[in-house]
Amino acid sequence: MRNVATVILLAALACSGSLVADDDTVVVVMRDMAFDPAEVTIRAGQTVRWENHERRQFHNVWFRDLGEDPHPYIFPEEHIEKTFDESGEYAYVCEPHEDRGMVGVVIVE
């Protein structure tokens, strides 16, 4: 019975777009020129992992407002992670696809 409940929970999370890799990591999927979900809310100390689920397209994650340099390109089946230790709203873009609306935000409570 526990296995059925686990499968249902995982299916619900997959449909919502937000996957939890473990207690401290939230997954944002890159596909179809979008971040899915585009907005995540996490606790201070948690990590966000961006996974590229495209077939051929590269992406990146750039926290421009923080004064950071753009992250290197993330190719299909690759990922990057960032841990957020301070509360706030952290807007980011995919630099090469910002003009196509590929933007997101991490809200840290």
Rosetta constraint file for C-alpha pairs under 8 A:
AtomPair CA 1 CA 5 HARMONIC 6.54 0.50
AtomPair CA 2 CA 6 HARMONIC 6.17 0.50
AtomPair CA 3 CA 7 HARMONIC 6.20 0.50
AtomPair CA 4 CA 8 HARMONIC 6.22 0.50
AtomPair CA 5 CA 9 HARMONIC 6.16 0.50
AtomPair CA 6 CA 10 HARMONIC 6.16 0.50
AtomPair CA 7 CA 11 HARMONIC 6.08 0.50
AtomPair CA 8 CA 12 HARMONIC 6.17 0.50
AtomPair CA 9 CA 13 HARMONIC 6.26 0.50
AtomPair CA 10 CA 14 HARMONIC 6.08 0.50
AtomPair CA 11 CA 15 HARMONIC 6.19 0.50
AtomPair CA 12 CA 16 HARMONIC 6.25 0.50
AtomPair CA 13 CA 17 HARMONIC 6.44 0.50
AtomPair CA 13 CA 18 HARMONIC 5.88 0.50
AtomPair CA 13 CA 19 HARMONIC 5.66 0.50
AtomPair CA 13 CA 20 HARMONIC 7.95 0.50
AtomPair CA 14 CA 18 HARMONIC 6.43 0.50
AtomPair CA 14 CA 19 HARMONIC 6.08 0.50
AtomPair CA 16 CA 37 HARMONIC 7.89 0.50
AtomPair CA 17 CA 28 HARMONIC 7.57 0.50
AtomPair CA 17 CA 29 HARMONIC 7.62 0.50
AtomPair CA 17 CA 36 HARMONIC 5.49 0.50
AtomPair CA 17 CA 37 HARMONIC 5.33 0.50
AtomPair CA 18 CA 26 HARMONIC 7.01 0.50
AtomPair CA 18 CA 27 HARMONIC 6.13 0.50
AtomPair CA 18 CA 28 HARMONIC 6.37 0.50
AtomPair CA 18 CA 36 HARMONIC 7.05 0.50
AtomPair CA 18 CA 37 HARMONIC 5.97 0.50
AtomPair CA 18 CA 40 HARMONIC 7.78 0.50
AtomPair CA 19 CA 26 HARMONIC 5.97 0.50
AtomPair CA 19 CA 27 HARMONIC 5.07 0.50
AtomPair CA 19 CA 28 HARMONIC 7.23 0.50
AtomPair CA 20 CA 25 HARMONIC 5.92 0.50
AtomPair CA 20 CA 26 HARMONIC 4.57 0.50
AtomPair CA 20 CA 27 HARMONIC 5.82 0.50
AtomPair CA 21 CA 25 HARMONIC 5.38 0.50
AtomPair CA 21 CA 26 HARMONIC 5.98 0.50
AtomPair CA 21 CA 27 HARMONIC 6.45 0.50
AtomPair CA 22 CA 26 HARMONIC 7.43 0.50
AtomPair CA 24 CA 45 HARMONIC 7.50 0.50
AtomPair CA 24 CA 46 HARMONIC 4.72 0.50
AtomPair CA 24 CA 47 HARMONIC 5.85 0.50
AtomPair CA 25 CA 46 HARMONIC 5.88 0.50
AtomPair CA 25 CA 47 HARMONIC 4.57 0.50
AtomPair CA 25 CA 48 HARMONIC 5.47 0.50
AtomPair CA 25 CA 49 HARMONIC 6.63 0.50
AtomPair CA 26 CA 42 HARMONIC 7.87 0.50
AtomPair CA 26 CA 46 HARMONIC 7.66 0.50
AtomPair CA 26 CA 47 HARMONIC 6.27 0.50
AtomPair CA 26 CA 48 HARMONIC 4.81 0.50
AtomPair CA 26 CA 49 HARMONIC 6.06 0.50
AtomPair CA 27 CA 48 HARMONIC 5.80 0.50
AtomPair CA 27 CA 49 HARMONIC 4.75 0.50
AtomPair CA 27 CA 50 HARMONIC 5.91 0.50
AtomPair CA 27 CA 51 HARMONIC 7.06 0.50
AtomPair CA 28 CA 35 HARMONIC 6.30 0.50
AtomPair CA 28 CA 36 HARMONIC 5.48 0.50
AtomPair CA 28 CA 37 HARMONIC 5.99 0.50
AtomPair CA 28 CA 38 HARMONIC 7.76 0.50
AtomPair CA 28 CA 48 HARMONIC 7.06 0.50
AtomPair CA 28 CA 49 HARMONIC 6.06 0.50
AtomPair CA 28 CA 50 HARMONIC 4.80 0.50
AtomPair CA 28 CA 51 HARMONIC 6.31 0.50
AtomPair CA 29 CA 35 HARMONIC 5.75 0.50
AtomPair CA 29 CA 36 HARMONIC 5.02 0.50
AtomPair CA 29 CA 37 HARMONIC 7.17 0.50
AtomPair CA 29 CA 50 HARMONIC 5.81 0.50
AtomPair CA 29 CA 51 HARMONIC 4.99 0.50
AtomPair CA 29 CA 52 HARMONIC 6.11 0.50
AtomPair CA 29 CA 53 HARMONIC 6.43 0.50
AtomPair CA 30 CA 34 HARMONIC 5.77 0.50
AtomPair CA 30 CA 35 HARMONIC 4.83 0.50
AtomPair CA 30 CA 36 HARMONIC 6.30 0.50
AtomPair CA 30 CA 50 HARMONIC 6.84 0.50
AtomPair CA 30 CA 51 HARMONIC 5.89 0.50
AtomPair CA 30 CA 52 HARMONIC 4.71 0.50
AtomPair CA 30 CA 53 HARMONIC 5.67 0.50
AtomPair CA 30 CA 54 HARMONIC 6.86 0.50
AtomPair CA 30 CA 59 HARMONIC 7.64 0.50
AtomPair CA 31 CA 35 HARMONIC 6.72 0.50
AtomPair CA 31 CA 36 HARMONIC 7.45 0.50
AtomPair CA 31 CA 52 HARMONIC 6.62 0.50
AtomPair CA 31 CA 53 HARMONIC 5.46 0.50
AtomPair CA 31 CA 54 HARMONIC 5.15 0.50
AtomPair CA 32 CA 54 HARMONIC 7.09 0.50
AtomPair CA 33 CA 97 HARMONIC 7.03 0.50
AtomPair CA 33 CA 100 HARMONIC 7.24 0.50
AtomPair CA 33 CA 101 HARMONIC 7.89 0.50
AtomPair CA 33 CA 102 HARMONIC 6.01 0.50
AtomPair CA 34 CA 38 HARMONIC 7.38 0.50
AtomPair CA 34 CA 101 HARMONIC 7.35 0.50
AtomPair CA 34 CA 102 HARMONIC 4.89 0.50
AtomPair CA 34 CA 103 HARMONIC 7.25 0.50
AtomPair CA 35 CA 102 HARMONIC 6.48 0.50
AtomPair CA 35 CA 103 HARMONIC 6.89 0.50
AtomPair CA 35 CA 104 HARMONIC 6.48 0.50
AtomPair CA 37 CA 104 HARMONIC 7.95 0.50
AtomPair CA 38 CA 103 HARMONIC 6.74 0.50
AtomPair CA 38 CA 104 HARMONIC 4.45 0.50
AtomPair CA 38 CA 105 HARMONIC 6.35 0.50
AtomPair CA 39 CA 104 HARMONIC 5.65 0.50
AtomPair CA 39 CA 105 HARMONIC 4.90 0.50
AtomPair CA 39 CA 106 HARMONIC 5.88 0.50
AtomPair CA 39 CA 107 HARMONIC 7.44 0.50
AtomPair CA 40 CA 105 HARMONIC 6.63 0.50
AtomPair CA 40 CA 106 HARMONIC 5.10 0.50
AtomPair CA 40 CA 107 HARMONIC 6.10 0.50
AtomPair CA 41 CA 106 HARMONIC 5.98 0.50
AtomPair CA 41 CA 107 HARMONIC 4.58 0.50
AtomPair CA 41 CA 108 HARMONIC 5.83 0.50
AtomPair CA 41 CA 109 HARMONIC 7.14 0.50
AtomPair CA 42 CA 46 HARMONIC 6.39 0.50
AtomPair CA 42 CA 106 HARMONIC 7.40 0.50
AtomPair CA 42 CA 107 HARMONIC 6.24 0.50
AtomPair CA 42 CA 108 HARMONIC 5.02 0.50
AtomPair CA 42 CA 109 HARMONIC 6.23 0.50
AtomPair CA 43 CA 87 HARMONIC 7.82 0.50
AtomPair CA 43 CA 108 HARMONIC 5.44 0.50
AtomPair CA 43 CA 109 HARMONIC 5.12 0.50
AtomPair CA 44 CA 84 HARMONIC 5.81 0.50
AtomPair CA 44 CA 85 HARMONIC 4.73 0.50
AtomPair CA 44 CA 86 HARMONIC 5.65 0.50
AtomPair CA 44 CA 87 HARMONIC 6.03 0.50
AtomPair CA 44 CA 108 HARMONIC 5.75 0.50
AtomPair CA 44 CA 109 HARMONIC 6.18 0.50
AtomPair CA 45 CA 83 HARMONIC 6.24 0.50
AtomPair CA 45 CA 84 HARMONIC 5.45 0.50
AtomPair CA 45 CA 85 HARMONIC 4.56 0.50
AtomPair CA 45 CA 86 HARMONIC 7.60 0.50
AtomPair CA 46 CA 83 HARMONIC 5.65 0.50
AtomPair CA 46 CA 84 HARMONIC 5.95 0.50
AtomPair CA 46 CA 85 HARMONIC 7.28 0.50
AtomPair CA 47 CA 81 HARMONIC 6.52 0.50
AtomPair CA 47 CA 82 HARMONIC 5.46 0.50
AtomPair CA 47 CA 83 HARMONIC 4.02 0.50
AtomPair CA 47 CA 84 HARMONIC 6.20 0.50
AtomPair CA 48 CA 81 HARMONIC 5.55 0.50
AtomPair CA 48 CA 82 HARMONIC 5.51 0.50
AtomPair CA 48 CA 83 HARMONIC 6.36 0.50
AtomPair CA 48 CA 84 HARMONIC 7.97 0.50
AtomPair CA 49 CA 79 HARMONIC 6.63 0.50
AtomPair CA 49 CA 80 HARMONIC 5.68 0.50
AtomPair CA 49 CA 81 HARMONIC 4.29 0.50
AtomPair CA 49 CA 82 HARMONIC 6.69 0.50
AtomPair CA 50 CA 79 HARMONIC 5.39 0.50
AtomPair CA 50 CA 80 HARMONIC 5.49 0.50
AtomPair CA 50 CA 81 HARMONIC 6.30 0.50
AtomPair CA 51 CA 77 HARMONIC 6.92 0.50
AtomPair CA 51 CA 78 HARMONIC 6.10 0.50
AtomPair CA 51 CA 79 HARMONIC 4.38 0.50
AtomPair CA 51 CA 80 HARMONIC 6.91 0.50
AtomPair CA 52 CA 58 HARMONIC 7.48 0.50
AtomPair CA 52 CA 59 HARMONIC 7.30 0.50
AtomPair CA 52 CA 74 HARMONIC 6.58 0.50
AtomPair CA 52 CA 75 HARMONIC 6.39 0.50
AtomPair CA 52 CA 76 HARMONIC 5.04 0.50
AtomPair CA 52 CA 77 HARMONIC 5.60 0.50
AtomPair CA 52 CA 78 HARMONIC 5.82 0.50
AtomPair CA 52 CA 79 HARMONIC 6.17 0.50
AtomPair CA 53 CA 76 HARMONIC 5.80 0.50
AtomPair CA 53 CA 77 HARMONIC 6.11 0.50
AtomPair CA 54 CA 58 HARMONIC 7.65 0.50
AtomPair CA 54 CA 76 HARMONIC 5.48 0.50
AtomPair CA 54 CA 77 HARMONIC 7.80 0.50
AtomPair CA 55 CA 76 HARMONIC 6.04 0.50
AtomPair CA 56 CA 75 HARMONIC 7.56 0.50
AtomPair CA 56 CA 76 HARMONIC 6.21 0.50
AtomPair CA 57 CA 75 HARMONIC 6.67 0.50
AtomPair CA 57 CA 76 HARMONIC 6.66 0.50
AtomPair CA 58 CA 73 HARMONIC 5.99 0.50
AtomPair CA 58 CA 74 HARMONIC 5.45 0.50
AtomPair CA 58 CA 75 HARMONIC 4.49 0.50
AtomPair CA 58 CA 76 HARMONIC 6.50 0.50
AtomPair CA 59 CA 73 HARMONIC 5.39 0.50
AtomPair CA 59 CA 74 HARMONIC 5.22 0.50
AtomPair CA 59 CA 75 HARMONIC 6.69 0.50
AtomPair CA 59 CA 94 HARMONIC 5.99 0.50
AtomPair CA 59 CA 95 HARMONIC 7.67 0.50
AtomPair CA 59 CA 96 HARMONIC 7.03 0.50
AtomPair CA 59 CA 97 HARMONIC 7.59 0.50
AtomPair CA 60 CA 70 HARMONIC 7.17 0.50
AtomPair CA 60 CA 71 HARMONIC 5.83 0.50
AtomPair CA 60 CA 72 HARMONIC 6.21 0.50
AtomPair CA 60 CA 73 HARMONIC 4.81 0.50
AtomPair CA 60 CA 74 HARMONIC 5.56 0.50
AtomPair CA 60 CA 93 HARMONIC 7.76 0.50
AtomPair CA 60 CA 94 HARMONIC 4.98 0.50
AtomPair CA 60 CA 95 HARMONIC 6.44 0.50
AtomPair CA 60 CA 96 HARMONIC 7.67 0.50
AtomPair CA 61 CA 70 HARMONIC 6.50 0.50
AtomPair CA 61 CA 71 HARMONIC 5.72 0.50
AtomPair CA 61 CA 92 HARMONIC 6.36 0.50
AtomPair CA 61 CA 93 HARMONIC 5.73 0.50
AtomPair CA 61 CA 94 HARMONIC 5.02 0.50
AtomPair CA 61 CA 95 HARMONIC 7.02 0.50
AtomPair CA 62 CA 68 HARMONIC 7.17 0.50
AtomPair CA 62 CA 69 HARMONIC 6.94 0.50
AtomPair CA 62 CA 70 HARMONIC 4.55 0.50
AtomPair CA 62 CA 71 HARMONIC 5.97 0.50
AtomPair CA 62 CA 92 HARMONIC 5.26 0.50
AtomPair CA 62 CA 93 HARMONIC 5.28 0.50
AtomPair CA 62 CA 94 HARMONIC 6.12 0.50
AtomPair CA 62 CA 95 HARMONIC 6.41 0.50
AtomPair CA 63 CA 67 HARMONIC 7.06 0.50
AtomPair CA 63 CA 68 HARMONIC 5.96 0.50
AtomPair CA 63 CA 69 HARMONIC 7.71 0.50
AtomPair CA 63 CA 70 HARMONIC 7.14 0.50
AtomPair CA 63 CA 90 HARMONIC 7.13 0.50
AtomPair CA 63 CA 91 HARMONIC 6.29 0.50
AtomPair CA 63 CA 92 HARMONIC 4.54 0.50
AtomPair CA 63 CA 93 HARMONIC 6.82 0.50
AtomPair CA 64 CA 68 HARMONIC 5.80 0.50
AtomPair CA 64 CA 69 HARMONIC 7.19 0.50
AtomPair CA 64 CA 70 HARMONIC 7.41 0.50
AtomPair CA 64 CA 91 HARMONIC 7.91 0.50
AtomPair CA 64 CA 92 HARMONIC 6.62 0.50
AtomPair CA 64 CA 93 HARMONIC 7.77 0.50
AtomPair CA 65 CA 90 HARMONIC 7.96 0.50
AtomPair CA 65 CA 91 HARMONIC 7.24 0.50
AtomPair CA 65 CA 92 HARMONIC 7.90 0.50
AtomPair CA 70 CA 95 HARMONIC 7.20 0.50
AtomPair CA 74 CA 78 HARMONIC 5.73 0.50
AtomPair CA 74 CA 79 HARMONIC 6.24 0.50
AtomPair CA 74 CA 80 HARMONIC 7.45 0.50
AtomPair CA 75 CA 79 HARMONIC 7.94 0.50
AtomPair CA 84 CA 108 HARMONIC 7.11 0.50
AtomPair CA 86 CA 108 HARMONIC 6.89 0.50
AtomPair CA 87 CA 107 HARMONIC 7.40 0.50
AtomPair CA 87 CA 108 HARMONIC 4.52 0.50
AtomPair CA 87 CA 109 HARMONIC 5.10 0.50
AtomPair CA 88 CA 107 HARMONIC 5.90 0.50
AtomPair CA 88 CA 108 HARMONIC 5.19 0.50
AtomPair CA 88 CA 109 HARMONIC 6.79 0.50
AtomPair CA 89 CA 105 HARMONIC 6.69 0.50
AtomPair CA 89 CA 106 HARMONIC 5.80 0.50
AtomPair CA 89 CA 107 HARMONIC 4.51 0.50
AtomPair CA 89 CA 108 HARMONIC 6.28 0.50
AtomPair CA 90 CA 105 HARMONIC 5.40 0.50
AtomPair CA 90 CA 106 HARMONIC 5.03 0.50
AtomPair CA 90 CA 107 HARMONIC 6.30 0.50
AtomPair CA 90 CA 108 HARMONIC 7.98 0.50
AtomPair CA 91 CA 103 HARMONIC 7.58 0.50
AtomPair CA 91 CA 104 HARMONIC 5.87 0.50
AtomPair CA 91 CA 105 HARMONIC 4.24 0.50
AtomPair CA 91 CA 106 HARMONIC 6.45 0.50
AtomPair CA 92 CA 103 HARMONIC 5.86 0.50
AtomPair CA 92 CA 104 HARMONIC 5.32 0.50
AtomPair CA 92 CA 105 HARMONIC 5.89 0.50
AtomPair CA 93 CA 97 HARMONIC 7.83 0.50
AtomPair CA 93 CA 98 HARMONIC 5.85 0.50
AtomPair CA 93 CA 102 HARMONIC 6.01 0.50
AtomPair CA 93 CA 103 HARMONIC 4.29 0.50
AtomPair CA 93 CA 104 HARMONIC 6.15 0.50
AtomPair CA 94 CA 98 HARMONIC 5.45 0.50
AtomPair CA 94 CA 102 HARMONIC 5.70 0.50
AtomPair CA 94 CA 103 HARMONIC 6.35 0.50
AtomPair CA 97 CA 101 HARMONIC 6.86 0.50
AtomPair CA 97 CA 102 HARMONIC 5.67 0.50
AtomPair CA 98 CA 102 HARMONIC 4.92 0.50
AtomPair CA 98 CA 103 HARMONIC 6.35 0.50
